[in-house]
Amino acid sequence: MNVHSPETRLLLQLKSTYIFIPLVTQAELISTISSLPNNKAAGISNITYEDIKHLHVDFYDFIITFFNDILQTGYLPDGWNNAYLYPIPKRM
């Protein structure tokens, strides 16, 4: 493994400690998408896992670039810093 290759690894420095974070690959993306469960409720985006599973393969390059840019820059889209939390009380 060539840890100096920016195509395969990302080197981060956190408090004088270096860690290697693998960049997202097409094989990893395909494996992750294919393992998503069916018949789950959509989130706030209204996108279901089935929608993601039916994406055209050409769109995978965009997703890979998007996530690898996040890993390389450390910048998250503003909307990802917000969440809707819904408490679900347990029955006693």
C-alpha distances in whole Angstrom, upper triangle without the diagonal:
4,6,9,9,12,11,9,9,13,14,17,20,22,25,23,20,17,15,12,13,11,13,16,15,18,17,17,20,22,22,23,26,27,27,29,33,36,39,38,40,39,38,40,38,40,37,36,33,35,35,32,31,33,32,31,27,28,28,25,23,25,24,21,22,24,22,19,22,23,19,19,23,24,27,28,31,35,35,33,34,37,38,41,42,44,45,46,49,49,52,54
4,5,6,9,10,8,8,11,12,16,18,21,24,22,19,16,14,11,13,12,13,16,16,19,19,19,22,24,23,25,27,29,29,31,35,38,41,40,41,40,39,40,38,40,37,37,35,36,36,32,32,34,32,31,28,28,28,25,23,25,24,20,21,23,21,18,20,22,18,17,21,22,25,27,30,33,35,32,34,37,38,41,42,45,46,47,50,50,54,55
4,5,8,9,7,6,8,8,12,14,17,20,18,16,12,11,8,10,10,12,15,15,19,19,19,21,24,23,24,27,28,29,30,34,37,40,38,40,38,37,38,37,39,36,36,34,36,35,32,32,34,32,32,28,28,28,24,23,24,23,19,19,21,19,16,18,19,16,15,18,19,23,25,28,31,32,29,31,34,35,39,39,42,44,45,48,48,51,53
4,6,9,8,7,8,8,12,14,18,20,18,16,13,12,10,12,12,13,16,17,20,21,21,23,25,26,26,29,31,31,32,36,39,42,40,41,39,38,39,37,40,37,37,35,37,37,33,33,35,33,32,29,28,28,25,23,24,23,20,19,21,20,16,17,19,16,14,17,19,22,25,27,31,32,30,31,35,36,40,41,44,45,47,50,50,54,55
4,5,6,6,8,10,13,16,20,23,21,19,15,14,11,12,11,11,14,14,17,18,18,20,23,23,24,26,28,29,30,34,37,40,38,39,37,36,37,35,37,35,35,33,35,34,30,31,32,30,29,25,25,25,22,19,21,21,17,16,19,18,14,16,18,15,13,16,19,21,24,26,29,31,29,30,34,35,39,40,43,45,46,49,50,53,55
4,6,5,6,9,12,15,18,21,20,19,15,14,11,11,10,9,12,13,16,18,17,18,21,22,22,24,27,27,29,32,35,38,36,37,35,33,34,32,34,32,33,30,32,31,28,29,30,27,27,24,23,22,19,17,18,18,14,13,15,14,11,12,14,12,10,13,15,18,20,22,26,28,25,27,30,32,36,37,40,42,44,47,48,51,53
4,6,8,11,14,18,21,24,23,21,18,16,12,11,9,7,10,9,12,14,14,15,18,19,20,22,24,25,26,30,32,35,34,35,33,32,33,31,33,30,30,28,30,29,25,26,27,24,23,20,19,19,16,14,16,15,12,11,14,13,10,12,14,12,11,14,17,19,20,22,26,27,25,27,30,32,35,37,40,42,43,46,47,50,52
4,7,10,13,17,19,23,22,19,16,14,10,9,6,6,9,8,12,13,13,14,17,18,18,20,22,23,25,28,31,34,33,34,32,31,33,31,33,30,30,27,29,29,25,25,27,25,24,21,21,20,17,15,17,16,13,13,15,14,10,13,15,12,12,16,17,19,21,23,27,28,25,27,30,31,35,36,39,40,41,44,45,48,50
4,7,10,13,16,19,18,16,12,10,6,6,5,6,9,11,14,15,14,16,19,19,19,22,24,24,25,29,32,35,33,34,32,31,32,31,33,30,30,28,30,30,26,27,29,26,26,23,23,22,19,17,19,17,14,14,16,13,10,13,14,10,10,14,15,18,19,22,25,27,24,25,29,30,33,34,37,39,40,43,44,47,49
4,6,10,13,16,16,13,10,8,6,5,6,7,10,13,16,18,16,17,21,21,20,23,25,25,26,30,32,35,33,34,32,30,31,29,32,30,30,28,31,30,26,28,30,27,27,25,24,23,20,18,19,17,14,14,15,12,9,11,11,8,7,10,11,14,16,20,23,24,22,23,26,28,31,32,36,37,39,42,42,46,48
4,7,10,13,12,10,7,6,5,6,9,10,14,16,20,21,19,21,24,24,23,26,29,28,29,32,35,38,36,36,34,32,33,32,35,33,33,31,34,33,30,31,33,31,31,29,28,27,24,22,22,21,18,17,18,15,12,13,13,10,9,11,12,15,18,21,24,26,23,24,27,29,33,33,37,38,40,42,43,47,48
4,6,10,10,8,6,6,6,7,11,12,15,18,22,23,21,22,25,25,24,27,29,29,29,32,35,37,35,35,33,31,32,31,34,32,33,31,34,33,30,31,34,31,32,30,29,28,25,23,23,21,19,18,18,15,13,13,12,9,9,10,10,13,16,20,22,24,21,21,25,27,30,31,34,36,38,40,41,45,46
4,6,6,6,5,7,9,11,14,16,19,22,26,27,24,25,29,29,27,30,33,32,32,35,38,40,38,38,36,33,34,33,36,35,36,34,37,37,33,35,37,35,36,34,33,31,29,27,26,25,22,22,21,19,17,17,15,13,12,12,12,15,18,21,23,26,23,22,26,28,32,32,36,37,39,41,42,46,47
4,6,5,6,8,11,12,16,17,20,24,27,28,25,26,30,29,27,30,33,32,32,35,38,39,37,37,35,32,33,33,36,34,35,34,37,37,33,35,38,36,37,35,35,32,30,29,28,26,24,23,22,20,18,18,16,14,14,14,12,15,17,21,22,25,22,21,24,26,30,30,33,34,36,38,39,43,44
4,5,8,11,14,16,19,21,24,27,31,32,29,30,34,33,31,34,37,35,35,38,41,43,40,40,38,35,35,36,39,38,38,37,41,40,37,39,41,39,41,39,38,36,34,32,32,30,28,27,26,23,22,22,20,17,17,17,15,18,20,24,25,27,24,23,26,28,32,32,35,36,38,40,41,44,45
4,7,10,13,16,19,21,25,27,31,32,29,31,34,34,32,35,38,36,37,40,43,45,42,42,40,38,38,38,41,40,41,39,42,42,39,40,43,41,42,39,39,37,34,33,32,31,28,28,27,25,23,23,21,18,18,18,17,20,23,26,28,30,27,26,30,31,35,35,38,39,41,43,44,47,48
4,7,10,13,16,19,22,25,28,29,26,28,31,31,29,32,35,33,34,37,40,42,39,40,38,36,37,37,39,38,38,37,40,40,36,38,40,38,39,37,37,35,32,31,31,29,26,26,26,23,21,21,20,17,17,18,16,20,22,26,27,29,26,26,29,30,34,34,37,38,40,41,42,46,46
4,7,10,13,16,19,22,25,26,23,25,29,28,27,30,32,31,32,35,38,41,38,39,37,35,36,35,38,36,37,35,38,38,34,35,38,36,37,34,34,32,29,28,28,26,23,23,23,20,18,19,18,14,14,16,15,19,21,25,27,29,26,25,29,30,34,34,37,38,40,42,43,46,47
4,6,10,13,16,18,22,22,20,22,25,24,23,26,29,28,28,31,35,37,35,36,34,32,33,33,35,33,34,31,35,34,31,32,35,33,34,31,31,30,26,25,26,23,21,21,21,18,16,17,16,12,13,15,14,18,19,23,25,27,24,24,27,28,32,32,35,36,37,40,40,44,45
4,6,9,13,15,19,19,17,19,22,21,21,24,26,25,26,30,33,36,33,34,33,31,32,32,34,32,32,30,32,32,28,29,32,30,31,28,28,27,23,22,23,21,18,18,19,16,13,15,15,11,11,14,14,18,19,23,25,27,23,24,27,29,32,32,35,36,38,40,41,44,46
4,6,9,12,16,16,14,16,19,18,17,20,23,22,23,26,29,32,30,31,29,28,29,28,30,28,28,26,29,28,25,26,28,26,27,25,25,23,20,19,20,17,14,15,16,12,10,13,12,8,10,13,12,15,16,20,22,24,20,21,25,26,29,29,32,34,35,38,38,42,43
4,7,9,12,13,11,13,16,15,15,18,20,20,21,25,28,31,29,30,28,27,29,27,29,27,27,24,27,26,23,23,26,24,24,22,22,21,17,16,17,15,12,13,14,11,9,12,12,9,10,14,14,17,17,20,24,24,21,23,26,27,30,30,33,35,36,39,39,43,44
4,6,10,11,10,11,14,15,14,16,19,19,20,24,27,29,28,29,27,26,27,25,27,24,25,22,25,24,20,21,23,21,21,19,19,17,14,13,14,12,9,10,11,8,6,9,10,7,9,12,13,15,16,18,22,22,20,22,25,26,29,30,33,35,36,39,40,43,45
4,7,8,7,7,10,11,11,13,15,16,17,21,23,26,24,26,24,23,24,23,24,21,21,19,21,20,17,17,20,17,18,15,16,14,11,10,12,9,6,8,10,7,6,10,11,9,11,14,14,16,16,18,21,21,19,21,24,24,27,28,31,33,34,37,38,41,44
4,5,5,6,9,10,11,12,14,16,17,21,23,26,25,27,25,25,27,24,26,22,22,19,21,21,17,17,19,17,16,13,14,13,10,9,12,10,7,9,12,10,9,13,14,13,14,17,18,19,19,21,24,24,22,25,27,27,30,31,34,36,36,40,40,43,46
4,5,5,6,9,10,10,12,14,16,19,21,25,24,26,24,24,26,24,25,21,21,18,19,18,15,14,16,14,13,10,11,11,7,8,11,9,7,10,12,11,11,15,16,15,17,20,21,21,21,22,25,25,23,26,28,28,30,32,34,36,37,40,41,44,46
4,5,5,6,9,10,11,12,15,18,20,24,24,26,25,25,27,25,26,22,21,18,19,19,16,14,16,15,15,12,14,14,10,11,14,12,10,14,16,14,14,18,19,17,19,22,23,24,23,24,28,27,25,28,30,29,31,33,34,36,36,40,40,43,45
4,6,5,6,9,10,11,13,16,19,22,22,24,23,23,25,23,24,21,20,16,18,18,15,14,17,16,16,13,15,15,11,12,14,12,10,13,14,12,12,16,16,15,17,20,20,21,21,22,25,25,22,25,27,26,28,29,31,33,33,36,37,40,42
4,5,5,6,8,10,11,15,17,20,19,21,20,20,22,20,21,17,16,13,15,15,11,11,13,12,13,11,13,11,8,10,11,8,7,11,12,10,12,15,15,15,17,20,20,20,19,20,23,22,20,23,24,24,26,27,29,31,32,35,36,38,41
4,5,5,6,9,10,14,16,19,19,21,20,21,23,21,21,18,16,13,14,14,11,9,12,11,11,9,12,11,8,11,13,11,10,14,15,14,15,18,19,19,21,23,23,24,22,23,26,25,23,26,27,26,28,29,31,33,33,36,36,39,42
4,6,5,6,9,12,15,18,18,21,20,21,24,22,22,19,17,13,14,16,13,11,14,14,15,13,16,15,12,14,16,14,13,17,17,15,17,20,20,19,22,25,24,25,23,24,27,26,23,26,28,27,28,29,30,32,32,35,35,37,40
4,6,5,7,10,13,16,16,18,17,18,21,19,19,16,14,11,13,14,11,10,13,13,15,14,16,15,12,14,16,12,12,16,16,13,15,19,18,17,21,23,22,22,20,21,24,23,20,23,24,23,24,25,26,28,28,31,31,34,37
4,5,5,9,11,14,14,16,15,16,19,17,17,13,12,8,9,10,7,6,10,10,12,11,14,12,10,14,14,11,12,16,16,14,16,19,19,19,22,24,23,23,21,21,24,22,20,23,24,23,24,25,26,28,28,31,32,34,37
4,6,8,10,14,14,17,17,19,22,20,19,16,13,9,10,12,9,7,10,11,13,12,16,15,13,16,17,15,15,19,19,18,20,23,22,22,25,27,27,27,25,25,28,26,23,27,27,26,27,27,28,30,29,33,33,35,38
4,6,9,13,13,16,16,18,21,20,19,16,14,10,11,13,11,9,13,14,17,16,19,18,15,19,20,17,17,21,20,18,21,24,23,22,26,28,26,27,25,25,28,25,23,26,26,24,25,25,26,28,27,30,29,32,35
4,7,10,9,12,13,14,18,17,16,13,10,6,8,11,9,8,12,13,16,16,19,17,15,19,19,16,17,20,19,18,20,23,22,22,25,27,26,26,23,23,25,23,20,23,23,21,22,22,23,25,24,27,27,29,32
4,7,7,10,12,14,18,17,16,13,10,7,8,12,11,10,13,15,18,19,22,20,19,22,22,19,21,24,23,21,24,27,25,25,29,30,29,28,25,25,27,24,22,25,24,22,22,22,22,23,22,25,25,27,30
4,6,9,11,14,17,17,14,12,8,6,6,10,11,9,12,15,18,19,22,20,20,23,23,20,22,26,24,23,26,28,27,28,31,32,31,30,27,27,28,25,23,26,25,23,22,23,22,24,23,26,26,27,31
4,7,9,12,16,16,13,12,8,8,8,11,12,12,14,17,20,22,25,23,22,26,25,23,25,28,26,25,29,30,29,30,33,34,32,32,28,27,28,25,24,26,25,22,21,21,20,22,20,23,24,25,29
4,7,9,13,13,11,10,7,7,9,11,12,13,15,17,21,22,25,22,22,25,24,21,24,26,24,23,27,28,26,28,31,32,30,29,25,24,25,22,20,23,21,18,17,18,17,19,17,21,21,23,26
4,7,10,11,8,9,7,9,10,11,13,14,16,18,22,23,25,23,23,26,24,22,24,27,24,23,27,28,26,28,31,31,29,28,24,23,23,20,19,21,19,16,15,15,14,17,16,19,20,22,26
4,7,7,5,5,5,8,10,10,11,13,15,16,19,21,23,20,20,23,21,19,22,24,21,21,24,25,23,25,29,28,27,25,21,20,20,17,16,19,17,14,13,15,15,18,17,21,23,25,29
4,5,5,7,7,10,12,12,12,15,17,17,21,23,24,20,20,23,21,18,21,23,20,19,23,23,21,23,26,26,24,22,18,17,17,13,13,15,13,11,10,12,12,16,16,20,22,25,28
4,5,8,10,13,15,14,15,18,19,19,22,24,25,21,22,24,21,19,22,23,20,20,23,23,21,24,27,26,24,21,17,15,15,11,11,14,11,9,8,11,12,16,17,21,23,26,30
4,5,9,11,13,11,12,16,16,15,19,21,21,18,19,21,18,16,19,20,17,18,21,21,20,22,25,24,23,20,17,14,14,11,12,15,13,12,12,15,16,20,21,25,27,30,33
4,6,10,11,10,11,14,15,15,18,21,22,18,19,22,20,18,21,23,20,20,24,24,23,25,28,28,26,24,20,18,18,15,15,18,16,14,14,16,17,20,21,24,26,29,32
4,7,8,6,7,11,11,11,15,17,18,15,16,19,17,15,18,20,17,18,21,22,21,23,26,26,25,23,19,17,19,15,15,19,17,16,16,18,19,22,22,26,28,30,34
4,5,5,7,9,10,11,15,17,19,16,16,20,18,16,19,21,19,19,23,24,23,24,27,28,26,25,22,20,21,18,17,21,19,17,17,19,19,22,22,25,26,29,32
4,5,5,6,9,10,14,15,18,15,15,18,17,15,17,20,18,18,21,23,22,23,26,27,26,25,22,21,22,20,18,21,21,19,19,20,21,23,23,26,27,30,33
4,5,5,6,9,12,14,17,15,15,19,18,16,19,22,20,20,23,25,24,26,29,30,29,28,25,24,25,22,21,25,24,22,22,24,24,26,25,29,30,32,35
4,5,5,7,10,13,15,12,13,17,16,14,17,20,18,19,22,23,23,25,27,28,27,26,23,21,23,20,20,23,23,21,22,23,24,27,27,30,31,34,37
4,5,5,9,11,13,10,10,14,13,11,14,16,15,15,18,20,20,21,24,25,24,23,20,19,22,19,18,22,22,21,21,23,24,27,27,31,32,34,38
4,6,9,10,13,11,11,15,15,13,15,18,18,17,20,22,22,23,26,27,27,26,24,23,25,23,22,25,25,24,25,26,27,29,29,32,33,35,39
4,6,9,11,10,11,15,15,14,16,19,19,19,22,24,24,25,28,29,29,28,25,24,26,24,23,27,27,26,26,28,29,32,31,35,36,38,41
4,6,8,7,8,11,11,11,13,16,15,16,19,20,21,23,25,26,26,25,23,21,24,22,22,25,26,25,26,28,29,32,32,36,37,40,43
4,5,6,7,10,11,11,13,15,16,17,19,21,22,24,25,27,27,26,25,23,26,25,24,28,28,28,29,32,33,36,36,40,41,43,47
4,5,5,8,10,10,11,14,15,16,17,19,21,22,23,25,26,25,24,23,27,25,25,28,29,29,31,33,34,37,37,41,42,44,48
4,5,6,8,10,11,12,14,15,16,18,20,21,22,24,25,24,23,22,26,25,24,28,29,29,31,34,35,38,39,43,44,47,50
4,5,5,7,9,10,11,13,14,16,17,19,20,21,22,21,20,19,22,21,21,24,25,26,28,30,32,35,36,39,41,44,47
4,5,5,6,9,10,11,12,14,15,17,18,20,21,20,19,19,22,21,20,24,25,25,27,30,31,34,35,39,40,43,46
4,5,5,6,8,10,10,12,14,15,16,18,19,19,19,18,22,22,21,24,26,27,29,31,34,37,38,41,42,45,48
4,6,5,6,9,10,10,12,14,15,16,18,17,16,15,19,18,18,21,23,24,27,29,31,34,36,39,41,44,47
4,5,5,6,8,10,11,12,14,15,16,15,14,14,17,17,15,19,21,21,24,26,28,31,32,36,37,41,43
4,5,5,6,8,10,11,12,14,15,15,15,15,19,19,17,20,23,23,26,28,31,33,34,38,39,42,45
4,6,5,6,9,10,10,12,14,13,13,14,18,18,17,20,23,24,27,29,32,35,36,40,41,44,47
4,6,5,6,9,10,11,12,11,10,10,14,15,13,16,19,20,23,26,29,31,33,37,38,42,44
4,5,5,6,9,10,10,10,9,11,14,15,13,15,18,19,22,24,27,30,31,35,36,39,42
4,5,5,6,9,10,11,11,13,17,18,16,18,21,22,26,28,31,33,34,38,39,42,45
4,5,5,6,8,8,9,11,15,16,15,17,20,22,25,27,31,33,35,38,40,44,46
4,6,5,5,5,6,9,12,14,12,13,17,19,22,24,27,30,32,35,37,40,43
4,6,5,8,9,12,15,17,14,16,19,21,24,26,29,31,33,36,37,41,43
4,6,8,11,14,17,19,17,18,21,24,27,29,32,34,36,39,41,44,47
4,5,9,11,14,17,15,16,19,22,26,28,31,33,36,39,40,44,46
4,7,10,12,15,13,13,17,19,23,24,28,30,32,35,37,41,43
4,7,9,12,10,11,14,17,21,23,26,29,31,34,36,40,42
4,6,8,6,8,11,14,17,19,23,25,28,31,33,37,39
4,6,6,7,10,13,16,19,22,25,28,31,33,37,39
4,5,6,8,11,14,17,21,24,26,30,32,36,38
4,5,6,8,11,14,18,21,23,27,29,33,36
4,5,7,11,13,17,20,22,25,28,31,34
4,7,11,13,16,19,22,25,27,31,33
4,7,10,13,16,19,22,25,28,31
4,6,10,13,15,19,21,25,27
4,6,10,13,16,19,22,25
4,6,9,13,15,19,21
4,6,10,13,16,19
4,6,9,13,15
4,6,9,13
4,6,9
4,6
4
